[in-house]
Amino acid sequence: MATPKYAEAKREMPVPQEVGTLTDGTKIKVRAPRMRACNEKDEKDKLCAGHLKRWYFFGPEIEQRFGKNAEIYRCEHCKTLYLPNPDEAPRSGTLAY
């Protein structure tokens, strides 16, 4: 048997942790490091994989819970909300060279 092209992963991948839900049932999670796509699964156990986009125009419930200038990301497909990872530097503000 030939050797596999890629070596087997030796480290465990971090999983986003669920923080809570909104009154309308929207889930809120904390992003894993360098996470760019949603990992939410539907009732058929199919992965969403929607792109996480920065969300600026959120409602009063989110503003009251996380603040007016919160860094919130939302999945473009399933609308799950993601908070930034506390271990990463914030991505808000202007570019620094």
Secondary structure, 3 states (H helix, E strand, C coil): CCCCCCCCCCCCCCCCEEEEECCCCCEEEECCCCCCECCCECCCCCECCCEEEEECCCCHHHHHHHCCCCCEEEECCCCCEEECCCCCCCCCCCCCC
